[in-house]
């Protein structure tokens, strides 16, 4: 008896994991983190109305969710000024990125992204056999000109850009993004990841027509809406592109309570404002803690602060480890020179008390090592 | 400006929807169904402990779920007598079928299933370019010999078999399934869908070693555990096969509350016994209602009853429509001669009161038409 015959592509793939989750680290350490500040989750939680909607929906969880996501798509359509046909729902932006890549990328097709940008996007591109072409960051920003030049050079089908950016927290203005659209090579699609857009300054979201065929935009309930564990992301763009997702998506794949919760969260813009305010306050304190320890915080249009540790990647790796041992879960950029930094998500006052106590100890330990 | 360049495969696909959900039908009708008996959901709901776990988890929904599904996989491993490495979690069996097909099927690869078996499996096979080969049912059972002969003939990489079967409710004994394994052609994998196994007679689940490389089995929390809207399914089999899912799955794709709820549901086997008993009682009453109207119920090892309407597909289509107009959501098999039947999920007493009232009216309407 032989085993299954995998595709050539599946045989070529590593058993890759884009991220190691905090629970895995906690089990390895044998103790829980005291401050969970590594995954850019929203410690301020979702709207109480969203929690109530999810609790209520738990009683109806025996029913499959509406496969067309009717209510949520209509509410989102109203917010973005389009129609439900402009919107596709998915299992977080992660799930939607996988579907987008599947629609466009055959083995060998060219895809352009920044070196050190979102690893889960890369995971999907590799998973469908795409050829990844990476350009460096420029001054801790994604380098739009370089992305576009590279896309033209390699005849890319897909260009990934996060705005604001993760892991650096930097951003471009909406006008810059809009101008970039006119330079996108024919036959390339811009995948604009706006996961953090609700934290960015006014004018960061570009004013682009929904029927522009050159771009698809992704947003999420995982960050500002505080529902990372629910898995609700959405994409929006030209109706023809959006319709293509119906060819491959898992139509009954959405959690019913998540869908109800997202709708309630969207309708509670007062809570969103509260979270935005708390995040801004927390980011200021993280920056102050960094400064008090002789480190500098980079400007951030997200719900995290990227801290320049003033040394190299090995130093930052040691800092992430030392902070982890002191109970503070943080992450860091993967690529030089961005990997001189560590990345700390906004936290509660209690979380930041822990950080304030741990940071000097971690620095002393790493410098003394 | 041109649009995106899709893969050849994506271009060839229809904007297919495996099923039209009841919510879509309700919006079309302008009124809700009075009895929701069409999707083999469990109207008896999940364990109250599962509801409590999901309610509780709603407060923590700001955290991503554990990407390794550690607690749930360990509990499942204990139940099936394996290790967590034998188990993969996914977004319902639907999601897992898509991942399995992706691992094995390249354009043109042969896949064997029964004509009229689970459409969502076919959807995924077509979605990855596989060549579907179908064999007819035999006496309202999936025809295992024909499936195996066809698999040998077309050099199939994948063979789909649901046991118990949906939409007919029929089943084979575990011994028959086990014997079939020895006839599986080299290089073919049996995809054994056991979504309804908890409703089947003792001995329906085959006694197969977990390290048998010829089969992967899928089970779900959507049916007997009453959590269809949560989207938690699992596959189990040889560790090498299971490990391959880690190459492509959406690692952080599981809803956190769903995961907690499934664990609580699994631990409440008393509730499962209650549901099994309620389903058995309900199925008896559905059969009696059918008989009182001159129709016959097929034997069922599932949570639904397939009713032979004693006529042809057109008649059954009209019956589904007439029942729908009377407020009863049911579905039916797609292929002749199984499409002489309609399929009614177990319901509450109140649901079956509605069915009892509607069935003679629907019959009169369709016969008088």
Interface residues (C-beta under 8 A of the other chain):
Chain A: X1 X2 X3 X4 X5 X6 X7 X8 X9 X10 X13 X14 X15 X16 X17 X18 X19 X21 X23 X24 X27 X36 X39 X41 X42 X43 X44 X45 X46 X51 X54 X55 X57 X58 X59 X60 X61 X62 X63 X64 X65 X66 X67 X68 X70 X91 X92 X94 X95 X98 X102 X103 X104 X105 X106 X127 X157 X158 X184 X186 X187 X189 X212 X213 X214 X222 X226 X227 X228 X229 X230 X231 X238 X240 X241 X243 X244 X246 X247 X248 X250 X251 X252 X253 X254 X255 X256 X257 X258 X261
Chain B: X1 X2 X3 X4 X5 X6 X7 X8 X9 X10 X13 X14 X15 X16 X17 X18 X19 X21 X23 X24 X27 X36 X39 X41 X42 X43 X44 X45 X46 X50 X51 X54 X55 X57 X58 X59 X60 X61 X62 X63 X64 X65 X66 X67 X68 X70 X91 X92 X94 X95 X98 X102 X103 X104 X105 X106 X127 X157 X158 X186 X187 X189 X212 X213 X214 X222 X226 X227 X228 X229 X230 X231 X238 X240 X241 X243 X244 X246 X247 X248 X250 X251 X252 X253 X254 X255 X256 X257 X258 X261
